[in-house]
Amino acid sequence: SAMGELDDTTLESLEQELGLPDNSELPLPEEVMVGDGVDTKLDLAQAYVEMGDAEGARSILDEVLAEGNESQKQEAQKLLGQLS
């Protein structure tokens, strides 16, 4: 139906505006993405701690404390403890 075509076109123009590839995968549930992002930040913070960049580690760990789940926050606190 014409309606269906309209929807497709709207979707395509939206994807182009957002700069997504036409056949982009469906986004993961936000929880999964946020979880992975926080895990990455923890790894990054750990690397900063090992390099002795306390300031860099701290700013990342602050984000983890804001975004992470309980176990991630505990991990961040542990790393912060190594800094002080």
mmCIF file of the N, C-alpha and C atoms, coordinates in Angstrom:
data_MODEL
# 
_entry.id   MODEL 
# 
loop_
_atom_site.group_PDB 
_atom_site.id 
_atom_site.type_symbol 
_atom_site.label_atom_id 
_atom_site.label_alt_id 
_atom_site.label_comp_id 
_atom_site.label_asym_id 
_atom_site.label_entity_id 
_atom_site.label_seq_id 
_atom_site.pdbx_PDB_ins_code 
_atom_site.Cartn_x 
_atom_site.Cartn_y 
_atom_site.Cartn_z 
_atom_site.occupancy 
_atom_site.B_iso_or_equiv 
_atom_site.pdbx_formal_charge 
_atom_site.auth_seq_id 
_atom_site.auth_comp_id 
_atom_site.auth_asym_id 
_atom_site.auth_atom_id 
_atom_site.pdbx_PDB_model_num 
ATOM 1   N N  . SER A 1 1  ? 0.841  -1.203 0.000  1.00 0.00 ? 1  SER A N  1 
ATOM 2   C CA . SER A 1 1  ? 0.000  0.000  0.000  1.00 0.00 ? 1  SER A CA 1 
ATOM 3   C C  . SER A 1 1  ? 0.871  1.246  0.000  1.00 0.00 ? 1  SER A C  1 
ATOM 4   N N  . ALA A 1 2  ? 0.252  2.330  -0.402 1.00 0.00 ? 2  ALA A N  1 
ATOM 5   C CA . ALA A 1 2  ? 0.986  3.599  -0.435 1.00 0.00 ? 2  ALA A CA 1 
ATOM 6   C C  . ALA A 1 2  ? 1.511  3.946  0.958  1.00 0.00 ? 2  ALA A C  1 
ATOM 7   N N  . MET A 1 3  ? 0.710  3.646  1.951  1.00 0.00 ? 3  MET A N  1 
ATOM 8   C CA . MET A 1 3  ? 1.106  3.936  3.329  1.00 0.00 ? 3  MET A CA 1 
ATOM 9   C C  . MET A 1 3  ? 2.415  3.218  3.661  1.00 0.00 ? 3  MET A C  1 
ATOM 10  N N  . GLY A 1 4  ? 2.482  1.943  3.278  1.00 0.00 ? 4  GLY A N  1 
ATOM 11  C CA . GLY A 1 4  ? 3.691  1.162  3.556  1.00 0.00 ? 4  GLY A CA 1 
ATOM 12  C C  . GLY A 1 4  ? 4.907  1.783  2.906  1.00 0.00 ? 4  GLY A C  1 
ATOM 13  N N  . GLU A 1 5  ? 4.756  2.214  1.646  1.00 0.00 ? 5  GLU A N  1 
ATOM 14  C CA . GLU A 1 5  ? 5.886  2.827  0.948  1.00 0.00 ? 5  GLU A CA 1 
ATOM 15  C C  . GLU A 1 5  ? 6.311  4.114  1.648  1.00 0.00 ? 5  GLU A C  1 
ATOM 16  N N  . LEU A 1 6  ? 5.336  4.865  2.072  1.00 0.00 ? 6  LEU A N  1 
ATOM 17  C CA . LEU A 1 6  ? 5.627  6.118  2.767  1.00 0.00 ? 6  LEU A CA 1 
ATOM 18  C C  . LEU A 1 6  ? 6.467  5.845  4.012  1.00 0.00 ? 6  LEU A C  1 
ATOM 19  N N  . ASP A 1 7  ? 6.056  4.799  4.753  1.00 0.00 ? 7  ASP A N  1 
ATOM 20  C CA . ASP A 1 7  ? 6.794  4.463  5.964  1.00 0.00 ? 7  ASP A CA 1 
ATOM 21  C C  . ASP A 1 7  ? 8.243  4.107  5.651  1.00 0.00 ? 7  ASP A C  1 
ATOM 22  N N  . ASP A 1 8  ? 8.426  3.302  4.597  1.00 0.00 ? 8  ASP A N  1 
ATOM 23  C CA . ASP A 1 8  ? 9.790  2.914  4.214  1.00 0.00 ? 8  ASP A CA 1 
ATOM 24  C C  . ASP A 1 8  ? 10.625 4.140  3.876  1.00 0.00 ? 8  ASP A C  1 
ATOM 25  N N  . THR A 1 9  ? 10.042 5.027  3.095  1.00 0.00 ? 9  THR A N  1 
ATOM 26  C CA . THR A 1 9  ? 10.774 6.225  2.675  1.00 0.00 ? 9  THR A CA 1 
ATOM 27  C C  . THR A 1 9  ? 11.136 7.071  3.884  1.00 0.00 ? 9  THR A C  1 
ATOM 28  N N  . THR A 1 10 ? 10.183 7.230  4.777  1.00 0.00 ? 10 THR A N  1 
ATOM 29  C CA . THR A 1 10 ? 10.438 8.017  5.987  1.00 0.00 ? 10 THR A CA 1 
ATOM 30  C C  . THR A 1 10 ? 11.567 7.386  6.777  1.00 0.00 ? 10 THR A C  1 
ATOM 31  N N  . LEU A 1 11 ? 11.521 6.080  6.903  1.00 0.00 ? 11 LEU A N  1 
ATOM 32  C CA . LEU A 1 11 ? 12.538 5.358  7.654  1.00 0.00 ? 11 LEU A CA 1 
ATOM 33  C C  . LEU A 1 11 ? 13.902 5.549  7.002  1.00 0.00 ? 11 LEU A C  1 
ATOM 34  N N  . GLU A 1 12 ? 13.945 5.439  5.680  1.00 0.00 ? 12 GLU A N  1 
ATOM 35  C CA . GLU A 1 12 ? 15.222 5.598  4.969  1.00 0.00 ? 12 GLU A CA 1 
ATOM 36  C C  . GLU A 1 12 ? 15.789 6.996  5.167  1.00 0.00 ? 12 GLU A C  1 
ATOM 37  N N  . SER A 1 13 ? 14.930 8.009  5.045  1.00 0.00 ? 13 SER A N  1 
ATOM 38  C CA . SER A 1 13 ? 15.452 9.368  5.189  1.00 0.00 ? 13 SER A CA 1 
ATOM 39  C C  . SER A 1 13 ? 15.906 9.612  6.627  1.00 0.00 ? 13 SER A C  1 
ATOM 40  N N  . LEU A 1 14 ? 15.207 8.998  7.570  1.00 0.00 ? 14 LEU A N  1 
ATOM 41  C CA . LEU A 1 14 ? 15.642 9.102  8.962  1.00 0.00 ? 14 LEU A CA 1 
ATOM 42  C C  . LEU A 1 14 ? 17.012 8.460  9.138  1.00 0.00 ? 14 LEU A C  1 
ATOM 43  N N  . GLU A 1 15 ? 17.173 7.278  8.553  1.00 0.00 ? 15 GLU A N  1 
ATOM 44  C CA . GLU A 1 15 ? 18.459 6.575  8.676  1.00 0.00 ? 15 GLU A CA 1 
ATOM 45  C C  . GLU A 1 15 ? 19.581 7.396  8.064  1.00 0.00 ? 15 GLU A C  1 
ATOM 46  N N  . GLN A 1 16 ? 19.283 8.037  6.931  1.00 0.00 ? 16 GLN A N  1 
ATOM 47  C CA . GLN A 1 16 ? 20.308 8.857  6.290  1.00 0.00 ? 16 GLN A CA 1 
ATOM 48  C C  . GLN A 1 16 ? 20.658 10.050 7.176  1.00 0.00 ? 16 GLN A C  1 
ATOM 49  N N  . GLU A 1 17 ? 19.639 10.673 7.761  1.00 0.00 ? 17 GLU A N  1 
ATOM 50  C CA . GLU A 1 17 ? 19.891 11.806 8.652  1.00 0.00 ? 17 GLU A CA 1 
ATOM 51  C C  . GLU A 1 17 ? 20.765 11.387 9.817  1.00 0.00 ? 17 GLU A C  1 
ATOM 52  N N  . LEU A 1 18 ? 20.502 10.213 10.354 1.00 0.00 ? 18 LEU A N  1 
ATOM 53  C CA . LEU A 1 18 ? 21.259 9.734  11.506 1.00 0.00 ? 18 LEU A CA 1 
ATOM 54  C C  . LEU A 1 18 ? 22.595 9.131  11.081 1.00 0.00 ? 18 LEU A C  1 
ATOM 55  N N  . GLY A 1 19 ? 22.800 9.007  9.783  1.00 0.00 ? 19 GLY A N  1 
ATOM 56  C CA . GLY A 1 19 ? 24.043 8.455  9.283  1.00 0.00 ? 19 GLY A CA 1 
ATOM 57  C C  . GLY A 1 19 ? 24.161 6.968  9.517  1.00 0.00 ? 19 GLY A C  1 
ATOM 58  N N  . LEU A 1 20 ? 23.026 6.281  9.601  1.00 0.00 ? 20 LEU A N  1 
ATOM 59  C CA . LEU A 1 20 ? 23.064 4.833  9.773  1.00 0.00 ? 20 LEU A CA 1 
ATOM 60  C C  . LEU A 1 20 ? 23.130 4.156  8.417  1.00 0.00 ? 20 LEU A C  1 
ATOM 61  N N  . PRO A 1 21 ? 23.819 3.032  8.310  1.00 0.00 ? 21 PRO A N  1 
ATOM 62  C CA . PRO A 1 21 ? 23.763 2.284  7.049  1.00 0.00 ? 21 PRO A CA 1 
ATOM 63  C C  . PRO A 1 21 ? 22.343 1.792  6.812  1.00 0.00 ? 21 PRO A C  1 
ATOM 64  N N  . ASP A 1 22 ? 21.970 1.624  5.538  1.00 0.00 ? 22 ASP A N  1 
ATOM 65  C CA . ASP A 1 22 ? 20.599 1.247  5.194  1.00 0.00 ? 22 ASP A CA 1 
ATOM 66  C C  . ASP A 1 22 ? 20.193 -0.058 5.866  1.00 0.00 ? 22 ASP A C  1 
ATOM 67  N N  . ASN A 1 23 ? 21.125 -0.997 5.930  1.00 0.00 ? 23 ASN A N  1 
ATOM 68  C CA . ASN A 1 23 ? 20.767 -2.312 6.479  1.00 0.00 ? 23 ASN A CA 1 
ATOM 69  C C  . ASN A 1 23 ? 21.306 -2.452 7.886  1.00 0.00 ? 23 ASN A C  1 
ATOM 70  N N  . SER A 1 24 ? 21.271 -1.355 8.640  1.00 0.00 ? 24 SER A N  1 
ATOM 71  C CA . SER A 1 24 ? 21.859 -1.395 9.981  1.00 0.00 ? 24 SER A CA 1 
ATOM 72  C C  . SER A 1 24 ? 21.128 -2.422 10.835 1.00 0.00 ? 24 SER A C  1 
ATOM 73  N N  . GLU A 1 25 ? 21.894 -3.078 11.695 1.00 0.00 ? 25 GLU A N  1 
ATOM 74  C CA . GLU A 1 25 ? 21.309 -4.036 12.629 1.00 0.00 ? 25 GLU A CA 1 
ATOM 75  C C  . GLU A 1 25 ? 20.347 -3.303 13.547 1.00 0.00 ? 25 GLU A C  1 
ATOM 76  N N  . LEU A 1 26 ? 19.395 -4.021 14.062 1.00 0.00 ? 26 LEU A N  1 
ATOM 77  C CA . LEU A 1 26 ? 18.531 -3.421 15.073 1.00 0.00 ? 26 LEU A CA 1 
ATOM 78  C C  . LEU A 1 26 ? 19.393 -3.060 16.265 1.00 0.00 ? 26 LEU A C  1 
ATOM 79  N N  . PRO A 1 27 ? 19.125 -1.904 16.866 1.00 0.00 ? 27 PRO A N  1 
ATOM 80  C CA . PRO A 1 27 ? 19.939 -1.558 18.044 1.00 0.00 ? 27 PRO A CA 1 
ATOM 81  C C  . PRO A 1 27 ? 19.723 -2.567 19.155 1.00 0.00 ? 27 PRO A C  1 
ATOM 82  N N  . LEU A 1 28 ? 20.763 -2.820 19.894 1.00 0.00 ? 28 LEU A N  1 
ATOM 83  C CA . LEU A 1 28 ? 20.659 -3.717 21.038 1.00 0.00 ? 28 LEU A CA 1 
ATOM 84  C C  . LEU A 1 28 ? 19.828 -3.042 22.107 1.00 0.00 ? 28 LEU A C  1 
ATOM 85  N N  . PRO A 1 29 ? 19.245 -3.822 23.000 1.00 0.00 ? 29 PRO A N  1 
ATOM 86  C CA . PRO A 1 29 ? 18.566 -3.173 24.132 1.00 0.00 ? 29 PRO A CA 1 
ATOM 87  C C  . PRO A 1 29 ? 19.551 -2.251 24.828 1.00 0.00 ? 29 PRO A C  1 
ATOM 88  N N  . GLU A 1 30 ? 19.064 -1.126 25.254 1.00 0.00 ? 30 GLU A N  1 
ATOM 89  C CA . GLU A 1 30 ? 19.956 -0.108 25.804 1.00 0.00 ? 30 GLU A CA 1 
ATOM 90  C C  . GLU A 1 30 ? 20.792 -0.663 26.955 1.00 0.00 ? 30 GLU A C  1 
ATOM 91  N N  . GLU A 1 31 ? 20.182 -1.496 27.753 1.00 0.00 ? 31 GLU A N  1 
ATOM 92  C CA . GLU A 1 31 ? 20.873 -2.069 28.904 1.00 0.00 ? 31 GLU A CA 1 
ATOM 93  C C  . GLU A 1 31 ? 22.170 -2.764 28.484 1.00 0.00 ? 31 GLU A C  1 
ATOM 94  N N  . VAL A 1 32 ? 22.068 -3.537 27.407 1.00 0.00 ? 32 VAL A N  1 
ATOM 95  C CA . VAL A 1 32 ? 23.233 -4.276 26.920 1.00 0.00 ? 32 VAL A CA 1 
ATOM 96  C C  . VAL A 1 32 ? 24.320 -3.300 26.499 1.00 0.00 ? 32 VAL A C  1 
ATOM 97  N N  . MET A 1 33 ? 23.908 -2.288 25.742 1.00 0.00 ? 33 MET A N  1 
ATOM 98  C CA . MET A 1 33 ? 24.887 -1.317 25.253 1.00 0.00 ? 33 MET A CA 1 
ATOM 99  C C  . MET A 1 33 ? 25.529 -0.566 26.407 1.00 0.00 ? 33 MET A C  1 
ATOM 100 N N  . VAL A 1 34 ? 24.707 -0.107 27.332 1.00 0.00 ? 34 VAL A N  1 
ATOM 101 C CA . VAL A 1 34 ? 25.239 0.623  28.479 1.00 0.00 ? 34 VAL A CA 1 
ATOM 102 C C  . VAL A 1 34 ? 26.177 -0.270 29.269 1.00 0.00 ? 34 VAL A C  1 
ATOM 103 N N  . GLY A 1 35 ? 25.759 -1.518 29.504 1.00 0.00 ? 35 GLY A N  1 
ATOM 104 C CA . GLY A 1 35 ? 26.607 -2.448 30.232 1.00 0.00 ? 35 GLY A CA 1 
ATOM 105 C C  . GLY A 1 35 ? 27.965 -2.603 29.568 1.00 0.00 ? 35 GLY A C  1 
ATOM 106 N N  . ASP A 1 36 ? 27.961 -2.840 28.261 1.00 0.00 ? 36 ASP A N  1 
ATOM 107 C CA . ASP A 1 36 ? 29.216 -3.001 27.535 1.00 0.00 ? 36 ASP A CA 1 
ATOM 108 C C  . ASP A 1 36 ? 30.049 -1.734 27.612 1.00 0.00 ? 36 ASP A C  1 
ATOM 109 N N  . GLY A 1 37 ? 29.396 -0.589 27.472 1.00 0.00 ? 37 GLY A N  1 
ATOM 110 C CA . GLY A 1 37 ? 30.112 0.683  27.530 1.00 0.00 ? 37 GLY A CA 1 
ATOM 111 C C  . GLY A 1 37 ? 30.806 0.860  28.860 1.00 0.00 ? 37 GLY A C  1 
ATOM 112 N N  . VAL A 1 38 ? 30.104 0.517  29.930 1.00 0.00 ? 38 VAL A N  1 
ATOM 113 C CA . VAL A 1 38 ? 30.679 0.674  31.268 1.00 0.00 ? 38 VAL A CA 1 
ATOM 114 C C  . VAL A 1 38 ? 31.831 -0.300 31.472 1.00 0.00 ? 38 VAL A C  1 
ATOM 115 N N  . ASP A 1 39 ? 31.672 -1.526 30.979 1.00 0.00 ? 39 ASP A N  1 
ATOM 116 C CA . ASP A 1 39 ? 32.780 -2.490 31.071 1.00 0.00 ? 39 ASP A CA 1 
ATOM 117 C C  . ASP A 1 39 ? 34.013 -1.957 30.352 1.00 0.00 ? 39 ASP A C  1 
ATOM 118 N N  . THR A 1 40 ? 33.797 -1.369 29.195 1.00 0.00 ? 40 THR A N  1 
ATOM 119 C CA . THR A 1 40 ? 34.908 -0.783 28.433 1.00 0.00 ? 40 THR A CA 1 
ATOM 120 C C  . THR A 1 40 ? 35.554 0.334  29.232 1.00 0.00 ? 40 THR A C  1 
ATOM 121 N N  . LYS A 1 41 ? 34.731 1.158  29.865 1.00 0.00 ? 41 LYS A N  1 
ATOM 122 C CA . LYS A 1 41 ? 35.267 2.259  30.672 1.00 0.00 ? 41 LYS A CA 1 
ATOM 123 C C  . LYS A 1 41 ? 36.080 1.729  31.844 1.00 0.00 ? 41 LYS A C  1 
ATOM 124 N N  . LEU A 1 42 ? 35.604 0.640  32.446 1.00 0.00 ? 42 LEU A N  1 
ATOM 125 C CA . LEU A 1 42 ? 36.359 0.045  33.555 1.00 0.00 ? 42 LEU A CA 1 
ATOM 126 C C  . LEU A 1 42 ? 37.725 -0.439 33.069 1.00 0.00 ? 42 LEU A C  1 
ATOM 127 N N  . ASP A 1 43 ? 37.741 -1.079 31.906 1.00 0.00 ? 43 ASP A N  1 
ATOM 128 C CA . ASP A 1 43 ? 39.019 -1.531 31.334 1.00 0.00 ? 43 ASP A CA 1 
ATOM 129 C C  . ASP A 1 43 ? 39.937 -0.340 31.102 1.00 0.00 ? 43 ASP A C  1 
ATOM 130 N N  . LEU A 1 44 ? 39.356 0.716  30.549 1.00 0.00 ? 44 LEU A N  1 
ATOM 131 C CA . LEU A 1 44 ? 40.118 1.916  30.239 1.00 0.00 ? 44 LEU A CA 1 
ATOM 132 C C  . LEU A 1 44 ? 40.672 2.538  31.522 1.00 0.00 ? 44 LEU A C  1 
ATOM 133 N N  . ALA A 1 45 ? 39.815 2.624  32.529 1.00 0.00 ? 45 ALA A N  1 
ATOM 134 C CA . ALA A 1 45 ? 40.246 3.193  33.806 1.00 0.00 ? 45 ALA A CA 1 
ATOM 135 C C  . ALA A 1 45 ? 41.382 2.372  34.397 1.00 0.00 ? 45 ALA A C  1 
ATOM 136 N N  . GLN A 1 46 ? 41.246 1.039  34.300 1.00 0.00 ? 46 GLN A N  1 
ATOM 137 C CA . GLN A 1 46 ? 42.299 0.141  34.798 1.00 0.00 ? 46 GLN A CA 1 
ATOM 138 C C  . GLN A 1 46 ? 43.627 0.445  34.097 1.00 0.00 ? 46 GLN A C  1 
ATOM 139 N N  . ALA A 1 47 ? 43.540 0.660  32.790 1.00 0.00 ? 47 ALA A N  1 
ATOM 140 C CA . ALA A 1 47 ? 44.747 0.975  32.024 1.00 0.00 ? 47 ALA A CA 1 
ATOM 141 C C  . ALA A 1 47 ? 45.350 2.296  32.501 1.00 0.00 ? 47 ALA A C  1 
ATOM 142 N N  . TYR A 1 48 ? 44.507 3.285  32.743 1.00 0.00 ? 48 TYR A N  1 
ATOM 143 C CA . TYR A 1 48 ? 44.995 4.577  33.259 1.00 0.00 ? 48 TYR A CA 1 
ATOM 144 C C  . TYR A 1 48 ? 45.662 4.404  34.613 1.00 0.00 ? 48 TYR A C  1 
ATOM 145 N N  . VAL A 1 49 ? 45.037 3.596  35.492 1.00 0.00 ? 49 VAL A N  1 
ATOM 146 C CA . VAL A 1 49 ? 45.610 3.347  36.809 1.00 0.00 ? 49 VAL A CA 1 
ATOM 147 C C  . VAL A 1 49 ? 47.003 2.748  36.649 1.00 0.00 ? 49 VAL A C  1 
ATOM 148 N N  . GLU A 1 50 ? 47.121 1.774  35.739 1.00 0.00 ? 50 GLU A N  1 
ATOM 149 C CA . GLU A 1 50 ? 48.410 1.109  35.538 1.00 0.00 ? 50 GLU A CA 1 
ATOM 150 C C  . GLU A 1 50 ? 49.453 2.058  34.962 1.00 0.00 ? 50 GLU A C  1 
ATOM 151 N N  . MET A 1 51 ? 48.991 3.030  34.158 1.00 0.00 ? 51 MET A N  1 
ATOM 152 C CA . MET A 1 51 ? 49.920 4.021  33.598 1.00 0.00 ? 51 MET A CA 1 
ATOM 153 C C  . MET A 1 51 ? 50.233 5.123  34.598 1.00 0.00 ? 51 MET A C  1 
ATOM 154 N N  . GLY A 1 52 ? 49.528 5.102  35.720 1.00 0.00 ? 52 GLY A N  1 
ATOM 155 C CA . GLY A 1 52 ? 49.734 6.127  36.731 1.00 0.00 ? 52 GLY A CA 1 
ATOM 156 C C  . GLY A 1 52 ? 49.036 7.444  36.394 1.00 0.00 ? 52 GLY A C  1 
ATOM 157 N N  . ASP A 1 53 ? 48.045 7.403  35.500 1.00 0.00 ? 53 ASP A N  1 
ATOM 158 C CA . ASP A 1 53 ? 47.280 8.605  35.165 1.00 0.00 ? 53 ASP A CA 1 
ATOM 159 C C  . ASP A 1 53 ? 46.034 8.657  36.048 1.00 0.00 ? 53 ASP A C  1 
ATOM 160 N N  . ALA A 1 54 ? 46.221 9.152  37.275 1.00 0.00 ? 54 ALA A N  1 
ATOM 161 C CA . ALA A 1 54 ? 45.131 9.145  38.251 1.00 0.00 ? 54 ALA A CA 1 
ATOM 162 C C  . ALA A 1 54 ? 43.977 10.024 37.787 1.00 0.00 ? 54 ALA A C  1 
ATOM 163 N N  . GLU A 1 55 ? 44.295 11.170 37.205 1.00 0.00 ? 55 GLU A N  1 
ATOM 164 C CA . GLU A 1 55 ? 43.252 12.103 36.785 1.00 0.00 ? 55 GLU A CA 1 
ATOM 165 C C  . GLU A 1 55 ? 42.369 11.494 35.700 1.00 0.00 ? 55 GLU A C  1 
ATOM 166 N N  . GLY A 1 56 ? 43.010 10.886 34.707 1.00 0.00 ? 56 GLY A N  1 
ATOM 167 C CA . GLY A 1 56 ? 42.269 10.237 33.632 1.00 0.00 ? 56 GLY A CA 1 
ATOM 168 C C  . GLY A 1 56 ? 41.397 9.111  34.164 1.00 0.00 ? 56 GLY A C  1 
ATOM 169 N N  . ALA A 1 57 ? 41.980 8.312  35.055 1.00 0.00 ? 57 ALA A N  1 
ATOM 170 C CA . ALA A 1 57 ? 41.236 7.194  35.634 1.00 0.00 ? 57 ALA A CA 1 
ATOM 171 C C  . ALA A 1 57 ? 40.038 7.706  36.418 1.00 0.00 ? 57 ALA A C  1 
ATOM 172 N N  . ARG A 1 58 ? 40.263 8.765  37.199 1.00 0.00 ? 58 ARG A N  1 
ATOM 173 C CA . ARG A 1 58 ? 39.192 9.295  38.038 1.00 0.00 ? 58 ARG A CA 1 
ATOM 174 C C  . ARG A 1 58 ? 37.996 9.750  37.210 1.00 0.00 ? 58 ARG A C  1 
ATOM 175 N N  . SER A 1 59 ? 38.258 10.487 36.130 1.00 0.00 ? 59 SER A N  1 
ATOM 176 C CA . SER A 1 59 ? 37.132 11.019 35.354 1.00 0.00 ? 59 SER A CA 1 
ATOM 177 C C  . SER A 1 59 ? 36.321 9.892  34.723 1.00 0.00 ? 59 SER A C  1 
ATOM 178 N N  . ILE A 1 60 ? 36.991 8.820  34.294 1.00 0.00 ? 60 ILE A N  1 
ATOM 179 C CA . ILE A 1 60 ? 36.272 7.674  33.727 1.00 0.00 ? 60 ILE A CA 1 
ATOM 180 C C  . ILE A 1 60 ? 35.496 6.950  34.824 1.00 0.00 ? 60 ILE A C  1 
ATOM 181 N N  . LEU A 1 61 ? 36.125 6.787  35.980 1.00 0.00 ? 61 LEU A N  1 
ATOM 182 C CA . LEU A 1 61 ? 35.464 6.068  37.070 1.00 0.00 ? 61 LEU A CA 1 
ATOM 183 C C  . LEU A 1 61 ? 34.251 6.832  37.579 1.00 0.00 ? 61 LEU A C  1 
ATOM 184 N N  . ASP A 1 62 ? 34.308 8.164  37.522 1.00 0.00 ? 62 ASP A N  1 
ATOM 185 C CA . ASP A 1 62 ? 33.130 8.963  37.876 1.00 0.00 ? 62 ASP A CA 1 
ATOM 186 C C  . ASP A 1 62 ? 31.964 8.604  36.969 1.00 0.00 ? 62 ASP A C  1 
ATOM 187 N N  . GLU A 1 63 ? 32.246 8.453  35.674 1.00 0.00 ? 63 GLU A N  1 
ATOM 188 C CA . GLU A 1 63 ? 31.198 8.078  34.725 1.00 0.00 ? 63 GLU A CA 1 
ATOM 189 C C  . GLU A 1 63 ? 30.661 6.686  35.047 1.00 0.00 ? 63 GLU A C  1 
ATOM 190 N N  . VAL A 1 64 ? 31.556 5.764  35.393 1.00 0.00 ? 64 VAL A N  1 
ATOM 191 C CA . VAL A 1 64 ? 31.122 4.412  35.738 1.00 0.00 ? 64 VAL A CA 1 
ATOM 192 C C  . VAL A 1 64 ? 30.198 4.452  36.957 1.00 0.00 ? 64 VAL A C  1 
ATOM 193 N N  . LEU A 1 65 ? 30.563 5.262  37.946 1.00 0.00 ? 65 LEU A N  1 
ATOM 194 C CA . LEU A 1 65 ? 29.737 5.371  39.149 1.00 0.00 ? 65 LEU A CA 1 
ATOM 195 C C  . LEU A 1 65 ? 28.371 5.950  38.818 1.00 0.00 ? 65 LEU A C  1 
ATOM 196 N N  . ALA A 1 66 ? 28.314 6.797  37.802 1.00 0.00 ? 66 ALA A N  1 
ATOM 197 C CA . ALA A 1 66 ? 27.040 7.393  37.407 1.00 0.00 ? 66 ALA A CA 1 
ATOM 198 C C  . ALA A 1 66 ? 26.190 6.417  36.588 1.00 0.00 ? 66 ALA A C  1 
ATOM 199 N N  . GLU A 1 67 ? 26.847 5.581  35.774 1.00 0.00 ? 67 GLU A N  1 
ATOM 200 C CA . GLU A 1 67 ? 26.115 4.779  34.790 1.00 0.00 ? 67 GLU A CA 1 
ATOM 201 C C  . GLU A 1 67 ? 26.043 3.298  35.117 1.00 0.00 ? 67 GLU A C  1 
ATOM 202 N N  . GLY A 1 68 ? 26.972 2.830  35.930 1.00 0.00 ? 68 GLY A N  1 
ATOM 203 C CA . GLY A 1 68 ? 27.142 1.389  36.068 1.00 0.00 ? 68 GLY A CA 1 
ATOM 204 C C  . GLY A 1 68 ? 26.105 0.721  36.945 1.00 0.00 ? 68 GLY A C  1 
ATOM 205 N N  . ASN A 1 69 ? 26.091 -0.609 36.904 1.00 0.00 ? 69 ASN A N  1 
ATOM 206 C CA . ASN A 1 69 ? 25.262 -1.380 37.829 1.00 0.00 ? 69 ASN A CA 1 
ATOM 207 C C  . ASN A 1 69 ? 26.050 -1.577 39.128 1.00 0.00 ? 69 ASN A C  1 
ATOM 208 N N  . GLU A 1 70 ? 25.459 -2.284 40.074 1.00 0.00 ? 70 GLU A N  1 
ATOM 209 C CA . GLU A 1 70 ? 26.086 -2.405 41.393 1.00 0.00 ? 70 GLU A CA 1 
ATOM 210 C C  . GLU A 1 70 ? 27.504 -2.966 41.327 1.00 0.00 ? 70 GLU A C  1 
ATOM 211 N N  . SER A 1 71 ? 27.685 -4.064 40.594 1.00 0.00 ? 71 SER A N  1 
ATOM 212 C CA . SER A 1 71 ? 29.007 -4.700 40.593 1.00 0.00 ? 71 SER A CA 1 
ATOM 213 C C  . SER A 1 71 ? 30.034 -3.815 39.887 1.00 0.00 ? 71 SER A C  1 
ATOM 214 N N  . GLN A 1 72 ? 29.583 -3.096 38.863 1.00 0.00 ? 72 GLN A N  1 
ATOM 215 C CA . GLN A 1 72 ? 30.501 -2.194 38.158 1.00 0.00 ? 72 GLN A CA 1 
ATOM 216 C C  . GLN A 1 72 ? 30.904 -1.028 39.061 1.00 0.00 ? 72 GLN A C  1 
ATOM 217 N N  . LYS A 1 73 ? 29.937 -0.540 39.847 1.00 0.00 ? 73 LYS A N  1 
ATOM 218 C CA . LYS A 1 73 ? 30.241 0.551  40.780 1.00 0.00 ? 73 LYS A CA 1 
ATOM 219 C C  . LYS A 1 73 ? 31.234 0.087  41.836 1.00 0.00 ? 73 LYS A C  1 
ATOM 220 N N  . GLN A 1 74 ? 31.057 -1.148 42.321 1.00 0.00 ? 74 GLN A N  1 
ATOM 221 C CA . GLN A 1 74 ? 31.992 -1.686 43.310 1.00 0.00 ? 74 GLN A CA 1 
ATOM 222 C C  . GLN A 1 74 ? 33.400 -1.758 42.722 1.00 0.00 ? 74 GLN A C  1 
ATOM 223 N N  . GLU A 1 75 ? 33.467 -2.210 41.470 1.00 0.00 ? 75 GLU A N  1 
ATOM 224 C CA . GLU A 1 75 ? 34.758 -2.292 40.776 1.00 0.00 ? 75 GLU A CA 1 
ATOM 225 C C  . GLU A 1 75 ? 35.395 -0.908 40.659 1.00 0.00 ? 75 GLU A C  1 
ATOM 226 N N  . ALA A 1 76 ? 34.562 0.076  40.306 1.00 0.00 ? 76 ALA A N  1 
ATOM 227 C CA . ALA A 1 76 ? 35.057 1.448  40.178 1.00 0.00 ? 76 ALA A CA 1 
ATOM 228 C C  . ALA A 1 76 ? 35.568 1.965  41.521 1.00 0.00 ? 76 ALA A C  1 
ATOM 229 N N  . GLN A 1 77 ? 34.818 1.685  42.588 1.00 0.00 ? 77 GLN A N  1 
ATOM 230 C CA . GLN A 1 77 ? 35.250 2.113  43.924 1.00 0.00 ? 77 GLN A CA 1 
ATOM 231 C C  . GLN A 1 77 ? 36.593 1.493  44.283 1.00 0.00 ? 77 GLN A C  1 
ATOM 232 N N  . LYS A 1 78 ? 36.747 0.226  43.909 1.00 0.00 ? 78 LYS A N  1 
ATOM 233 C CA . LYS A 1 78 ? 37.989 -0.488 44.207 1.00 0.00 ? 78 LYS A CA 1 
ATOM 234 C C  . LYS A 1 78 ? 39.168 0.196  43.493 1.00 0.00 ? 78 LYS A C  1 
ATOM 235 N N  . LEU A 1 79 ? 38.954 0.531  42.219 1.00 0.00 ? 79 LEU A N  1 
ATOM 236 C CA . LEU A 1 79 ? 40.011 1.213  41.462 1.00 0.00 ? 79 LEU A CA 1 
ATOM 237 C C  . LEU A 1 79 ? 40.293 2.583  42.042 1.00 0.00 ? 79 LEU A C  1 
ATOM 238 N N  . LEU A 1 80 ? 39.228 3.298  42.424 1.00 0.00 ? 80 LEU A N  1 
ATOM 239 C CA . LEU A 1 80 ? 39.423 4.625  43.045 1.00 0.00 ? 80 LEU A CA 1 
ATOM 240 C C  . LEU A 1 80 ? 40.235 4.488  44.319 1.00 0.00 ? 80 LEU A C  1 
ATOM 241 N N  . GLY A 1 81 ? 40.002 3.382  45.053 1.00 0.00 ? 81 GLY A N  1 
ATOM 242 C CA . GLY A 1 81 ? 40.763 3.140  46.271 1.00 0.00 ? 81 GLY A CA 1 
ATOM 243 C C  . GLY A 1 81 ? 42.246 2.995  45.993 1.00 0.00 ? 81 GLY A C  1 
ATOM 244 N N  . GLN A 1 82 ? 42.592 2.447  44.828 1.00 0.00 ? 82 GLN A N  1 
ATOM 245 C CA . GLN A 1 82 ? 44.002 2.279  44.470 1.00 0.00 ? 82 GLN A CA 1 
ATOM 246 C C  . GLN A 1 82 ? 44.646 3.624  44.119 1.00 0.00 ? 82 GLN A C  1 
ATOM 247 N N  . LEU A 1 83 ? 43.817 4.594  43.756 1.00 0.00 ? 83 LEU A N  1 
ATOM 248 C CA . LEU A 1 83 ? 44.346 5.890  43.348 1.00 0.00 ? 83 LEU A CA 1 
ATOM 249 C C  . LEU A 1 83 ? 44.692 6.778  44.524 1.00 0.00 ? 83 LEU A C  1 
ATOM 250 N N  . SER A 1 84 ? 43.842 6.712  45.569 1.00 0.00 ? 84 SER A N  1 
ATOM 251 C CA . SER A 1 84 ? 44.008 7.674  46.654 1.00 0.00 ? 84 SER A CA 1 
ATOM 252 C C  . SER A 1 84 ? 45.152 7.275  47.583 1.00 0.00 ? 84 SER A C  1 
# 
